[in-house]
Amino acid sequence: MTARWSGDWARPAEPSSPDVEVLIPAFGRPAELAVTLAGLAGQRSPDFSVILSDQTEDHPIWREASVAAMVRVLRAQGRRVRLERHLPRRGMAEQREFLLARASAPYVLFLDSDVWLEPDQLRRLHAALVESGCGFVGAAVQGLSYLDDDRPAERAAFEPWRGPVHPEKIRRGDPAFERWTLHNAANLAHVAAEHDVPEGHWVLYKIAWVGACVMFRRDALVECGGFRFWDELPDDHAGEDVLAEWRVMERWGGAGILPSGAVHLEAETTLPERSVDAFDVLLGSD
């Protein structure tokens, strides 16, 4: 089902079984979340629903006017929006596992609450993942305040996938780990400017990992353990997404998509403490 236009908003919505569930972990920052939801409202296809897990402590974030308005827009468009209150906070891995356990669609998009998606980005992610058959495809978020900050050295690691995406094993210290610099600042925008990709199309490329906007085959993520490792970590960890992606990459492969229409809002982080990386704790020197 494509999004219903305004002429149909007052009509009852037909029930559907969405191809994609968008999973959004939230904690504070209602203005940024509203922008994230507005980006989703601009997506025409594929059919998707939204699950929002809120850990804002004083009151549910959907009571904020801007968030409530965008939830109403999505529902008027025919999208199912599920609002979950999930406390206490036990770290991002537990929050992501909570969301994953409530999903049932064949594809799940983990989308952070401070990311705006260009119209058609959801379709491109879904189509690229279906066609490639790999475990996940991510749209790395870009900080557009850095558009005038060209960093050729940081984007030198860009390497398109030529042929099928195949499994990779990556650990800190490996040459492939150094691909992480591709996603700094607005590096992907500069890479895209060097590649003549027709509008609506994409190129898949090799990654170290992708943060904030990643679409998985749900069965592949679940088969590789999802985020069930959450109780082996301190609450103030980071890197839980890297660990989950690496496990999927080792079995199914993973890729980034170029160009990326995922924009980081460059708001203050809700995770200021990042001294513990989940992949270092649980993988070690493996």
N, C-alpha and C positions, 0 to 999 in steps of 0.2 A: 504494500500500500504506500503510495506517495502521500506527502503531506496534503491535507485538505485545504483548499483556499478559503478565503473569508466568507464567500457565499454559502459555504456548507457548515460553518462553525456552529450554528444553532440546531443542526440536524443530528440525530443520534448517530454515533460512530459505529461502524461495522466491526465486530470482533475480528482479530487477526492473530496470527502466530508469527511474531517478528523474526527476521533473520538475525538481527543484531540486538544485543542488550548493551546499553551504555551504562557503565558502572562508575559512579562519581563519589569519591570519598570527600567529605566536607568538614571543615572546622573553621568557623568564623568567616571573615571576608565575604559578606553577602553581596557587595557590589560586584566583586570579581565573579562570584558564582552566577549572578544574573547575566553577566556577559557570556559566560560559558554556556548557559542555557539558551541565550539568544542565538549563539552560534549554531547550536543544535536545531533550533527552530528554522534556521535557514537551509537545512539539509532537506532535499526532496526525496532521496532514496539512498539506500534500501529501506524497507520497513524496519523500524527500530522502536524499542521502548527504553525507558530510563529507570534505573534504580539509584536513588540518592541515599547515602548513609551519612547522617549528620552527627558529629560529636561536639557541636557547640554547646558549652556547658550551661549558659544562663537560660536560654530558651531555644526552641527549634528554629533553625535558620529560615525555614519556609514561612515563618511569620513576618519576616522582613518584606516590605511592600514590593521591592524590585524582584526578589526571588519568587514571591507568590504570583506576581503578574506573569512571569515567564513560564511558571508551571501551568497557569491557566492557558496561555497561548499554546503550549505543546499539547495539552489535553484537547483543546479546541481543534487542533490540527489532526486529531485522531491518534496521538501517541499516548501510550500507557505510561504514566509516571508513578512510580512507587516511592513513597517517602518513609524512610526508616530512621528512627532515633536509636543511636547505638552508643551507649555509655556503660562503664567508664572507658577512657582511652587506654589501650594496651599496646600502642605502637601501630605503625603503618601496615606491617605484615598481617596483623590480626584484623585490621580494618579491611584490607583487601580480601582476606579469606572470608570474612563475613559477607562481603558483596558477592564473591564468587559462589558461595554456597546457596545464594538466593537466585542465581541465574539459571536459565534453562535453554536459552537460545543456542544455536550451533556456533555463533560467533559472539565474543564479548569484547567491548572496547573499554579499557581502563583509561578514563579521562580525568585528569586533575581539574580542580575547581578554579583554576586561574589560567585557562587556555581557551582561546577563541578559534573556531574552525572556519576556514574559508568555505563558502558554499560549494558543494560537490566533493569536499574532502572525504566525507564518510563513504560515498559511493566508490571513490578511487581506492580507498583502503580496502573495502570489502572485495571489490573486483580483483585487486592485486593479490589478496590473500587466497581467494578462491582459485584464481588461475595458476598461482605458483604452487599451491598445495603444501606450503611450508607451515611451520607452527605459528608464526606471528609476523605481522608487518607493522612497523611503527612510523609515525610522522613526527620527527623530532621537532620540538618547539623552538621557535626563533624569537630573539629579542630584536624587534625592529628599530629600537633606538640605536642599534649598532650598524645600520645599513651603510653608513659612511666609514665604517671601520673594517677595511678589507684585510684579511689575515691569510695570505697565500700559504704560509708554512703550515698552518693548522688544518687547511683543507687538502693538503698534498696527499693525504691517505685515502682520498675518495677513490673507490674502485667499484664500478658497476658489476652486478652479477651478469655473467655472459653464459646463458644456458640456465638450467634449473638451479634453484637455491638448494644447497646441500648442507648437511649437518656440520657444525664446527664446535670445537672445544676451545674455550677462551678462559684464561686465568690472568690475574695481575702479573705483569712482567713479560707476557707474550707479546710478539710484534703486533698481533691483531688488537690487543688492548689499547694500543696507541691511536686507534681509530676514534677514540672518545672525543678528540679535539674537533672532529667534524661538526659536532653539535654545539660548540661554543658560539656565543654572540649571534650574528646573522650569517654564519659561514655557509649554511645550506642555500641561502638566497644568492650568495655569490657563486656557489657551485652551479645552481640552476641557471644563472645568467650565462654561464659558459656552455650550457647544453641546450640544444634546440629541441626541446620536448614539446610536441603539439599540445595545445590546450585540451584538457580532459584526459590526457594520457599520462604515463609515468615511466620512470626507470627505477628498478630495484637495485640497491647497492649494499655493500658489505658493511657491517656495523660492529662496534664493541657491545653496545646496548642502546636502547632508546628509552627516554624517560617521558612521562606525563601524558602520552597519547599513543597507546599500543593496542592493536586489535589481535586477539588470539583466536585460534580454533579452540573452543572451550574444551573439547575432548582431549586435545593435546596438552593443554595446561593442567587439567585435572589428572591425566595419566602420569604427568611428571611431578605430581605432588602439590600443585598450586602454591599456596602460601601457608601450608599446614605447619611449616617450621616456625611459626610465629612464637610459640612458647619456649623456644630454645634461645631467644634473643632478649636483651634488655629492652624496655619500652622505648628508649630514646635512640633506637637504631636508625640507620639509613641503608640504602642499597638493597632493600628487599626485592625491588623490581628487577635489579640486575641478576640476583640469584635465581629468581623464577625464570627469567628469560634465558639465562645460560643453560639451565636444565632442559628447557624446551629446545634450545638451539642444538644441543648435543644429540638429540633424538630426531628432530624434525627440521632444523634449520630456521633461521629468522633473517629478516631484511629490513632496511629502511626504504622509504619511498621518496622519490624526487620528482617534481618539486614538493615541498611540504607546505601545506596551507595551515599549519598549526602555529598559532602566535602566542608566545608567552606574554602575559600581561605585566610582567616585571614588578609585581607587587611584593611586599615583604613576605618572606617565607614563614610558614607555620611550623617549620622544623629547624630551628636555629642550631640545635645540637646534632652534629653529624660526625662525631668522633668514632662511632662504631659502624663499620660496614658489614652488613649481613653476609656478604659473600666471603669476606676474609674470615669471619668467625666460623662459618659452617663448612667452608671448602678448604680453608687453610692452604696447604701446599699441594693439595690433590691435583 
